[in-house]
Amino acid sequence: MVNLISMSKTSKDNPEQNWFGERAVDANEKTELVGGVFHSVAQKYDLMNDAMSFGTHRLWKDRFVSMIRPRMNWEYLDVAGGTGDIAFRIRKKTSAKTSITVSDINESMLSVGRDRAIDLGYTQNMDFIVGNAEHLPFADNSKDIYTIAFGLRNVTRIDDALKDAYRLLKPGGQFWCLEFSHVENPLMSKLYDTYSYHLIPKMGQMIAGDADSYQYLVESIRKHPTQKQLAARMEDAGFTDVKYTNMNFGVVAIHRGTKPE
C-alpha cells in the first residue's frame, strides 16, 4: 500500500473529458457514446467480465469489499454499480437493515441489477437510482461509504465526480475506487497490451456480438489517470489519508480517501 501525504496539482480539471477511448470527441458526445456502450453490453456484461479476467474480477471485488470492512450501521452508495456486484457483496457482509443505494447513469445496467437483486432476495433497503456521477441526486453529508468499481474511467468529468463524492459523504466518510490502472513493469505491460488490444475485442465479438464496445473499454484504460495521478486528484477534491493498493502488477488498483471530520 502506498501512502500519499502531499502531492502537487498535476493538471487542469477533467483532462479526459474529450476522449472516447483514443478518439477525440466533444465532452457531451462522450457521455452519449459511453452510454451507448453500456446499453449494448448490459445483458452480457457479467459474462464478459468473467471471460476477460478469467474470473479474477471476482477476487478483486472480494478484496475490495473486504478492505472496506463494512459495518451494518453505515449508509452505502455504490456508483456506476449497474449489475450490483459490489452492493451484493456489501449486503452479504452486513444485513437487510443496512441501507445500500446503487446508482448508475445507465438504465439498462440498473435493470440487470434490479433483476439480480430480486432473484437473490435483496429487496429490503436496497435502492437502484439513475444518476450521473458528476452530480448525483443525493443530499450533502448523507453517506458513510462511496464505492465505484470499474466505473470511474467511464465518467466524462472525473474531477467533477470526485468533488461530488466529497460533497455527499458525511465527515469521516470514505471514498473507495476499484479500477483498471497502469502496469509499471515494462515486460508485463507489453504482455498486457498484447492481450488487451488483440484478444479482448475479439472476445467481445464472440460473446457479446460487439467488438467495438470492448475496443473502447480497452482504450479507456490507457486514458485513465495513473495511480499517482488519480491519488493527487482525489487530494485536489479534498480527500485526506489518500492511499492506493496495486493488484496483479497494477492491472487494477484500489484507491481510498477520507473526508475530514
C-alpha positions as CSV (number, residue, x, y, z in Angstrom):
1,M,0.0,0.0,0.0
2,V,1.3,3.4,-0.9
3,N,0.7,6.4,1.4
4,L,0.4,9.8,-0.3
5,I,0.8,12.6,2.1
6,S,1.2,15.6,-0.2
7,M,1.1,15.6,-3.9
8,S,1.2,18.6,-6.3
9,K,-1.6,19.6,-8.6
10,T,-0.9,17.7,-11.8
11,S,-3.3,19.0,-14.5
12,K,-6.3,21.1,-15.2
13,D,-9.7,19.6,-14.3
14,N,-11.1,16.8,-16.3
15,P,-8.4,16.3,-19.0
16,E,-10.0,13.1,-20.3
17,Q,-13.4,14.6,-21.0
18,N,-12.7,15.0,-24.7
19,W,-11.5,11.4,-25.2
20,F,-13.7,8.4,-26.1
21,G,-11.0,5.8,-25.8
22,E,-8.4,7.1,-28.2
23,R,-10.8,9.2,-30.3
24,A,-11.1,12.9,-29.7
25,V,-14.8,14.0,-29.1
26,D,-16.9,16.7,-27.5
27,A,-17.5,16.1,-23.8
28,N,-21.2,15.9,-24.2
29,E,-20.8,13.4,-27.1
30,K,-18.5,11.3,-24.9
31,T,-21.3,10.9,-22.3
32,E,-23.7,9.7,-25.1
33,L,-21.2,7.4,-26.6
34,V,-20.3,5.7,-23.3
35,G,-24.0,5.3,-22.6
36,G,-24.3,3.5,-25.9
37,V,-21.5,1.2,-25.0
38,F,-23.2,0.1,-21.8
39,H,-26.7,-0.2,-23.3
40,S,-25.1,-2.5,-25.8
41,V,-23.2,-4.8,-23.4
42,A,-25.6,-4.8,-20.3
43,Q,-27.0,-8.2,-20.8
44,K,-23.6,-9.9,-21.3
45,Y,-21.6,-7.6,-19.0
46,D,-21.0,-10.0,-16.2
47,L,-20.3,-12.9,-18.6
48,M,-17.7,-10.8,-20.4
49,N,-16.1,-9.8,-17.1
50,D,-15.6,-13.5,-16.3
51,A,-14.2,-14.2,-19.8
52,M,-11.8,-11.2,-20.0
53,S,-10.3,-11.7,-16.5
54,F,-10.6,-15.5,-16.3
55,G,-12.8,-14.9,-13.3
56,T,-10.2,-12.8,-11.5
57,H,-12.6,-9.8,-11.3
58,R,-14.5,-11.7,-8.6
59,L,-11.4,-11.9,-6.4
60,W,-10.6,-8.2,-7.0
61,K,-14.1,-7.3,-5.9
62,D,-14.0,-9.6,-2.9
63,R,-10.7,-8.0,-1.7
64,F,-12.1,-4.5,-2.4
65,V,-15.2,-5.0,-0.2
66,S,-13.1,-6.8,2.5
67,M,-10.8,-3.8,2.7
68,I,-13.8,-1.5,3.4
69,R,-14.7,-3.6,6.4
70,P,-18.4,-2.9,6.1
71,R,-20.4,-2.1,9.2
72,M,-24.1,-2.6,9.5
73,N,-25.0,0.9,10.6
74,W,-23.2,2.7,7.7
75,E,-25.1,4.1,4.7
76,Y,-23.6,2.9,1.4
77,L,-23.7,4.4,-2.1
78,D,-22.3,2.3,-5.0
79,V,-21.8,4.5,-8.0
80,A,-21.7,3.0,-11.6
81,G,-23.0,0.0,-9.7
82,G,-25.1,-1.3,-12.5
83,T,-25.4,-5.0,-12.2
84,G,-25.0,-5.0,-8.4
85,D,-21.7,-6.9,-7.9
86,I,-20.3,-4.6,-5.2
87,A,-23.7,-3.9,-3.5
88,F,-24.5,-7.6,-3.2
89,R,-21.1,-8.3,-1.6
90,I,-21.7,-5.5,0.9
91,R,-25.1,-6.9,1.7
92,K,-23.6,-10.3,2.4
93,K,-21.3,-8.7,5.0
94,T,-24.0,-6.6,6.7
95,S,-27.7,-7.2,7.0
96,A,-31.1,-6.5,5.4
97,K,-31.3,-3.5,7.7
98,T,-28.3,-1.8,6.1
99,S,-29.1,1.0,3.7
100,I,-27.4,0.4,0.3
101,T,-28.1,2.5,-2.8
102,V,-26.9,1.5,-6.3
103,S,-26.7,4.4,-8.7
104,D,-25.8,4.3,-12.4
105,I,-26.2,6.6,-15.3
106,N,-27.3,3.7,-17.5
107,E,-30.8,2.3,-17.0
108,S,-30.0,-0.9,-18.9
109,M,-27.3,-1.8,-16.4
110,L,-29.5,-0.9,-13.5
111,S,-32.3,-3.1,-14.9
112,V,-30.0,-6.1,-14.8
113,G,-29.0,-5.2,-11.2
114,R,-32.6,-4.9,-10.1
115,D,-33.5,-8.3,-11.6
116,R,-30.5,-9.9,-9.9
117,A,-31.4,-8.3,-6.5
118,I,-34.9,-9.7,-6.8
119,D,-33.6,-13.2,-7.7
120,L,-31.2,-13.0,-4.6
121,G,-33.9,-11.7,-2.3
122,Y,-32.1,-8.4,-1.7
123,T,-35.1,-6.2,-1.9
124,Q,-35.1,-4.6,1.5
125,N,-33.2,-1.4,2.0
126,M,-31.6,-1.7,-1.4
127,D,-32.4,1.0,-4.0
128,F,-31.5,1.4,-7.6
129,I,-31.4,5.0,-8.8
130,V,-30.4,6.5,-12.1
131,G,-27.8,9.2,-11.6
132,N,-24.8,10.9,-13.2
133,A,-21.6,10.5,-11.0
134,E,-20.8,14.2,-11.8
135,H,-23.9,15.4,-10.0
136,L,-25.7,12.7,-8.1
137,P,-29.3,13.2,-6.7
138,F,-28.3,12.8,-3.0
139,A,-28.0,15.2,-0.1
140,D,-24.8,16.7,1.2
141,N,-23.2,14.8,4.0
142,S,-25.6,11.8,3.6
143,K,-23.4,8.7,3.0
144,D,-20.8,6.9,5.0
145,I,-19.2,4.9,2.2
146,Y,-19.0,5.7,-1.5
147,T,-17.8,2.9,-3.8
148,I,-17.2,2.9,-7.5
149,A,-15.8,-0.2,-9.2
150,F,-14.7,-0.2,-12.8
151,G,-16.7,2.9,-13.5
152,L,-14.6,6.0,-12.9
153,R,-12.7,5.7,-16.1
154,N,-16.1,5.9,-18.0
155,V,-17.1,9.2,-16.3
156,T,-16.7,12.1,-18.6
157,R,-15.5,14.6,-16.0
158,I,-13.6,12.6,-13.3
159,D,-12.7,15.7,-11.2
160,D,-16.4,16.7,-11.0
161,A,-17.3,13.2,-9.9
162,L,-14.6,13.3,-7.2
163,K,-15.9,16.6,-5.9
164,D,-19.4,15.3,-5.9
165,A,-18.4,12.2,-3.9
166,Y,-16.7,14.5,-1.4
167,R,-19.9,16.7,-1.2
168,L,-22.3,13.8,-0.4
169,L,-20.1,11.9,2.0
170,K,-20.5,12.5,5.7
171,P,-17.5,14.0,7.6
172,G,-15.3,11.0,8.2
173,G,-16.9,9.1,5.3
174,Q,-14.7,7.1,2.9
175,F,-14.3,7.1,-0.9
176,W,-13.3,3.7,-2.4
177,C,-12.4,3.2,-6.0
178,L,-11.6,-0.1,-7.8
179,E,-10.4,0.5,-11.3
180,F,-8.2,-0.8,-14.1
181,S,-4.9,1.0,-13.9
182,H,-1.3,1.0,-15.2
183,V,1.2,-1.8,-15.2
184,E,4.6,-0.3,-14.4
185,N,6.8,-3.4,-15.2
186,P,7.8,-3.0,-18.9
187,L,7.6,-6.7,-19.8
188,M,4.3,-7.2,-18.0
189,S,2.9,-4.0,-19.6
190,K,3.8,-5.3,-23.1
191,L,2.2,-8.6,-22.5
192,Y,-0.9,-6.9,-21.0
193,D,-1.2,-4.6,-24.0
194,T,-0.9,-7.5,-26.4
195,Y,-3.7,-9.4,-24.6
196,S,-5.9,-6.3,-24.2
197,Y,-5.7,-4.9,-27.8
198,H,-5.7,-8.1,-29.7
199,L,-7.8,-10.6,-27.7
200,I,-10.4,-8.6,-25.7
201,P,-12.2,-7.1,-28.7
202,K,-12.4,-10.5,-30.4
203,M,-13.8,-12.0,-27.2
204,G,-16.4,-9.1,-27.2
205,Q,-17.4,-10.0,-30.7
206,M,-17.7,-13.8,-29.9
207,I,-19.6,-13.5,-26.6
208,A,-21.5,-10.2,-26.8
209,G,-21.5,-9.6,-30.6
210,D,-19.9,-6.3,-30.1
211,A,-16.1,-5.8,-30.7
212,D,-16.3,-2.0,-30.9
213,S,-17.6,-1.5,-27.3
214,Y,-14.8,-3.7,-26.0
215,Q,-12.2,-1.9,-28.1
216,Y,-13.4,1.3,-26.4
217,L,-13.1,-0.3,-22.9
218,V,-9.5,-1.3,-23.6
219,E,-8.6,2.1,-24.9
220,S,-10.4,3.8,-21.9
221,I,-8.0,2.0,-19.5
222,R,-5.0,3.6,-21.3
223,K,-6.5,7.1,-21.0
224,H,-7.3,6.7,-17.3
225,P,-5.0,8.5,-14.8
226,T,-2.1,6.6,-13.4
227,Q,-2.2,5.5,-9.8
228,K,-0.4,8.6,-8.5
229,Q,-2.3,11.0,-10.8
230,L,-5.6,9.7,-9.5
231,A,-4.5,9.9,-5.9
232,A,-3.4,13.5,-6.5
233,R,-6.7,14.4,-8.0
234,M,-8.5,12.9,-5.0
235,E,-6.5,15.2,-2.8
236,D,-7.4,18.1,-5.0
237,A,-11.0,17.2,-4.4
238,G,-10.5,17.5,-0.6
239,F,-9.8,13.9,0.4
240,T,-7.2,13.2,3.0
241,D,-5.3,10.0,4.0
242,V,-5.3,9.0,0.4
243,K,-3.8,5.6,-0.4
244,Y,-3.7,3.1,-3.2
245,T,-3.0,-0.6,-3.5
246,N,-2.0,-2.3,-6.7
247,M,-3.1,-5.8,-7.6
248,N,-1.8,-8.0,-10.4
249,F,1.2,-5.7,-11.1
250,G,-1.1,-2.7,-11.4
251,V,-3.6,-4.2,-13.8
252,V,-6.1,-2.9,-11.2
253,A,-5.7,-0.6,-8.3
254,I,-7.8,0.2,-5.2
255,H,-7.8,3.9,-4.2
256,R,-9.3,5.2,-0.9
257,G,-9.6,8.6,0.7
258,T,-11.4,10.1,3.7
259,K,-13.5,13.3,4.0
260,P,-12.1,15.1,7.1
261,E,-14.3,15.3,10.2
